[in-house]
């Protein structure tokens, strides 16, 4: 695992950039990842996987349910060079919000639709934005402390974002699926 840790000042700049563009930090990061993949593959449309909470819908009594409802879904990002960065990011965020209604869709359902159209893998990289407040959780008599997540991945490239006061970017690379020069290019260009 490769880790890039930002200073508080650098992390604040990312938050300020998101606010200036009227988007979330998650959208800004997903947009940056889209641009990086677009540059690497020299493509105007890229697809990557991202995690969703699975708790955004109007499921009855959702607040009474416990456990992880996380799902991994594809994100298709079309790079529109005709509009400003601000317009593109806002459009990207609007599409992501609209897609939340499908966050319970299974990978099997998506793959069945893909096989009807073009087939192949859904995506080769995964982006996980860990924005759950894991520190000092308490509900009734249950208290969780010192929790640490552990992400494993079978994708060639996984990027885990930990948006704390000092933001962290953790890369997991599958060394048997990725050349060293590709790994180095991704890390240096992400910085």
C-alpha positions as CSV (number, residue, x, y, z in Angstrom):
1,X,0.0,0.0,0.0
2,X,1.2,3.5,-0.9
3,X,0.0,6.4,1.2
4,X,0.0,10.1,0.5
5,X,-0.8,12.2,3.6
6,X,-1.6,15.9,3.1
7,X,-0.9,18.7,5.6
8,X,-3.8,20.5,7.3
9,X,-3.2,23.4,4.9
10,X,-3.3,21.2,1.8
11,X,-6.4,19.4,3.1
12,X,-8.1,22.7,3.8
13,X,-7.4,23.9,0.2
14,X,-9.2,20.8,-1.2
15,X,-12.2,21.6,1.0
16,X,-12.1,25.2,-0.1
17,X,-11.8,24.2,-3.8
18,X,-14.9,22.0,-3.4
19,X,-16.9,24.8,-1.8
20,X,-15.8,27.3,-4.4
21,X,-17.2,24.9,-7.1
22,X,-20.4,24.2,-5.0
23,X,-19.7,20.5,-4.9
24,X,-18.8,18.0,-2.1
25,X,-15.2,17.0,-1.4
26,X,-16.1,13.5,-2.6
27,X,-17.3,14.9,-6.0
28,X,-14.1,16.9,-6.3
29,X,-12.0,13.8,-5.6
30,X,-14.0,11.7,-8.0
31,X,-13.7,14.4,-10.6
32,X,-9.9,14.5,-10.1
33,X,-9.8,10.7,-10.4
34,X,-11.8,10.8,-13.6
35,X,-9.4,13.4,-15.1
36,X,-6.4,11.3,-14.1
37,X,-7.8,8.1,-15.7
38,X,-8.9,10.1,-18.7
39,X,-5.3,11.4,-19.2
40,X,-3.8,7.9,-18.6
41,X,-6.1,6.1,-21.1
42,X,-6.4,9.1,-23.4
43,X,-10.2,8.7,-23.3
44,X,-13.1,11.1,-23.0
45,X,-15.2,8.6,-21.1
46,X,-13.9,6.6,-18.1
47,X,-15.5,4.2,-15.7
48,X,-14.4,3.4,-12.2
49,X,-16.0,1.7,-9.2
50,X,-17.0,3.6,-6.1
51,X,-18.6,2.6,-2.8
52,X,-22.1,3.7,-1.8
53,X,-23.7,3.5,1.6
54,X,-26.9,1.8,0.6
55,X,-28.8,3.9,3.1
56,X,-30.0,6.8,1.0
57,X,-33.4,5.5,0.0
58,X,-36.7,5.7,1.7
59,X,-36.6,2.1,3.0
60,X,-39.1,1.8,5.9
61,X,-37.5,1.9,9.3
62,X,-34.0,2.3,7.9
63,X,-32.9,4.0,11.1
64,X,-33.7,0.7,13.0
65,X,-31.5,-1.5,10.9
66,X,-27.9,-2.2,11.7
67,X,-25.0,-3.4,9.7
68,X,-23.2,-2.4,6.6
69,X,-25.3,-1.8,3.5
70,X,-22.3,-0.8,1.3
71,X,-22.3,-1.6,-2.4
72,X,-19.7,-1.0,-5.1
73,X,-21.2,0.5,-8.3
74,X,-19.7,1.8,-11.6
75,X,-19.3,5.5,-12.2
76,X,-19.2,6.6,-15.8
77,X,-17.5,9.9,-16.2
78,X,-17.6,11.8,-19.5
79,X,-15.0,14.5,-19.7
80,X,-16.6,17.5,-21.3
81,X,-13.9,19.9,-22.3
82,X,-16.5,22.4,-23.6
83,X,-17.6,23.5,-20.2
84,X,-15.7,25.0,-17.2
85,X,-14.4,22.9,-14.4
86,X,-17.0,24.3,-12.1
87,X,-19.9,23.4,-14.6
88,X,-18.4,20.0,-15.2
89,X,-18.1,19.2,-11.5
90,X,-21.6,20.4,-10.7
91,X,-23.0,18.3,-13.6
92,X,-21.0,15.3,-12.3
93,X,-22.4,15.7,-8.8
94,X,-25.9,16.1,-10.1
95,X,-25.6,12.8,-11.9
96,X,-24.2,11.1,-8.9
97,X,-27.1,12.2,-6.7
98,X,-29.6,11.0,-9.4
99,X,-27.8,7.6,-9.4
100,X,-28.4,7.1,-5.6
101,X,-31.8,5.7,-6.4
102,X,-30.0,2.7,-7.9
103,X,-27.5,2.1,-5.1
104,X,-29.0,-1.3,-4.1
105,X,-28.5,-2.6,-7.7
106,X,-26.3,-5.6,-7.6
107,X,-23.2,-6.2,-9.7
108,X,-25.0,-9.2,-11.3
109,X,-27.9,-7.0,-12.4
110,X,-25.5,-4.5,-13.9
111,X,-23.3,-7.2,-15.6
112,X,-26.4,-8.8,-17.1
113,X,-27.2,-5.4,-18.7
114,X,-23.6,-5.0,-19.9
115,X,-23.5,-8.4,-21.5
116,X,-26.6,-7.5,-23.5
117,X,-24.8,-4.3,-24.8
118,X,-21.0,-4.7,-24.9
119,X,-19.8,-7.1,-22.3
120,X,-16.5,-7.0,-20.4
121,X,-15.5,-5.9,-17.0
122,X,-17.4,-3.0,-15.4
123,X,-14.2,-1.2,-14.2
124,X,-10.6,-1.7,-13.4
125,X,-10.1,0.8,-10.6
126,X,-12.0,1.4,-7.3
127,X,-12.4,4.7,-5.4
128,X,-13.5,4.5,-1.8
129,X,-14.3,7.7,0.1
130,X,-14.3,6.7,3.8
131,X,-16.4,9.5,5.3
132,X,-18.1,7.5,8.0
133,X,-17.3,9.1,11.4
134,X,-15.6,6.1,13.1
135,X,-14.2,7.9,16.0
136,X,-16.1,7.7,19.4
137,X,-19.3,6.2,18.2
138,X,-22.0,5.7,20.9
139,X,-25.6,4.6,20.6
140,X,-27.4,3.7,23.8
141,X,-25.1,1.3,25.8
142,X,-23.0,0.5,22.8
143,X,-19.7,2.3,22.3
144,X,-17.1,1.9,19.5
145,X,-13.6,3.3,19.8
146,X,-10.3,2.8,18.1
147,X,-12.0,1.3,15.0
148,X,-9.9,0.9,11.9
149,X,-11.2,-0.1,8.5
150,X,-9.3,-2.6,6.3
151,X,-9.9,-2.4,2.6
152,X,-9.0,-5.3,0.5
153,X,-9.4,-5.3,-3.3
154,X,-9.1,-7.4,-6.3
155,X,-9.0,-4.5,-8.7
156,X,-5.7,-3.5,-10.4
157,X,-5.9,0.0,-8.7
158,X,-7.8,1.0,-5.6
159,X,-7.7,4.5,-4.1
160,X,-9.0,5.0,-0.5
161,X,-9.6,8.5,0.6
162,X,-9.7,9.2,4.4
163,X,-11.0,12.8,4.7
164,X,-9.7,13.8,8.1
165,X,-8.1,17.1,9.2
166,X,-5.0,15.8,7.3
167,X,-6.5,14.0,4.3
168,X,-4.9,10.7,3.3
169,X,-4.9,8.9,0.0
170,X,-4.1,5.2,0.2
171,X,-3.3,3.3,-3.0
172,X,-3.6,-0.4,-3.2
173,X,-2.0,-1.8,-6.4
174,X,-2.3,-5.3,-7.7
175,X,1.4,-5.9,-8.6
176,X,0.5,-8.9,-10.8
177,X,-1.9,-6.8,-12.8
178,X,0.0,-3.6,-13.1
179,X,3.4,-2.6,-14.3
180,X,5.7,-0.6,-12.0
181,X,5.8,2.4,-14.4
182,X,2.0,2.6,-14.4
183,X,1.9,2.6,-10.6
184,X,4.6,5.3,-10.5
185,X,2.8,7.4,-13.2
186,X,-0.5,7.3,-11.2
187,X,1.1,8.2,-7.9
188,X,3.2,11.1,-9.3
189,X,0.3,12.5,-11.3
190,X,-2.1,12.2,-8.3
191,X,0.3,14.2,-6.2
